[in-house]
């Protein structure tokens, strides 16, 4: 009985990992868009460039139905985009604020 339960749990985990990483892809795209809106560009931010490369890899893996690799690349894209957003926000907060007259 215990062996059957272990096999069932293993199959359930594999089935969960085998699905398309829709949420991870969406999260990564939103994080990239937020970084871009904050002023990050490929020219000014290595993290933003890395995020764009990682999401492109994720999309390629998704097309090839390599869902685990797509999920990992999407999570990498989100991490890089978050770093790009933090850097862009920090750069904007360091800029002098002009007051309207």
C-alpha positions in Angstrom: 0.0 0.0 0.0 2.8 2.4 0.9 4.6 1.6 -2.3 1.4 2.3 -4.3 1.1 5.6 -2.6 4.7 6.5 -3.3 4.2 5.7 -7.0 1.0 7.7 -7.2 2.7 10.7 -5.7 5.7 10.4 -8.1 3.4 10.2 -11.1 1.4 13.2 -9.8 4.6 15.2 -9.5 5.7 14.3 -12.9 2.4 15.2 -14.4 2.5 18.6 -12.7 6.0 19.3 -14.0 5.0 18.2 -17.5 2.5 21.0 -18.1 3.3 24.2 -19.9 4.7 26.9 -17.6 2.0 29.4 -18.4 2.3 31.2 -15.1 6.0 31.4 -15.1 6.1 32.8 -18.7 3.5 35.4 -17.7 5.4 36.4 -14.6 8.6 36.8 -16.6 7.0 38.9 -19.3 5.4 41.1 -16.7 8.7 41.5 -14.9 10.4 42.4 -18.1 7.7 45.0 -19.0 8.0 46.5 -15.5 11.8 46.8 -15.8 11.4 48.4 -19.3 8.8 50.8 -17.9 11.2 51.8 -15.2 13.8 52.7 -17.8 15.9 49.6 -18.1 17.3 48.9 -21.6 19.6 46.3 -23.1 22.2 49.1 -23.6 22.1 50.3 -20.0 21.4 47.1 -18.0 23.1 43.7 -18.4 20.4 42.2 -16.3 17.7 43.5 -18.7 19.6 42.0 -21.7 19.9 38.7 -19.8 16.2 38.7 -19.0 15.4 39.2 -22.7 17.7 36.4 -23.7 16.3 34.1 -21.1 12.6 34.7 -22.1 13.6 34.1 -25.7 15.1 30.7 -24.7 12.0 30.0 -22.6 9.8 30.6 -25.6 12.0 28.4 -27.8 11.8 25.6 -25.2 8.1 26.1 -25.0 7.7 25.7 -28.8 9.7 22.5 -28.6 7.5 21.3 -25.7 10.5 21.2 -23.4 8.4 22.4 -20.5 10.9 21.9 -17.7 13.6 23.9 -19.5 11.0 26.5 -20.5 10.0 26.9 -16.8 13.6 27.2 -15.7 14.4 29.8 -18.4 11.3 31.8 -17.5 12.2 31.8 -13.8 15.7 33.0 -14.8 14.2 35.8 -17.0 12.1 36.9 -14.0 15.1 37.0 -11.7 17.1 39.1 -14.2 14.2 41.4 -14.9 13.7 42.0 -11.1 17.3 42.9 -10.8 17.1 45.2 -13.8 14.0 46.8 -12.3 15.7 47.4 -9.0 18.8 48.9 -10.7 16.6 51.2 -12.9 14.6 52.3 -9.9 17.8 53.0 -7.9 19.2 55.0 -10.7 16.0 57.1 -11.0 16.0 57.7 -7.2 19.6 58.9 -7.4 18.8 61.4 -10.1 18.1 65.0 -8.8 14.4 65.8 -8.6 13.5 69.1 -10.3 10.7 71.1 -8.8 8.1 72.8 -11.0 8.2 76.6 -10.8 
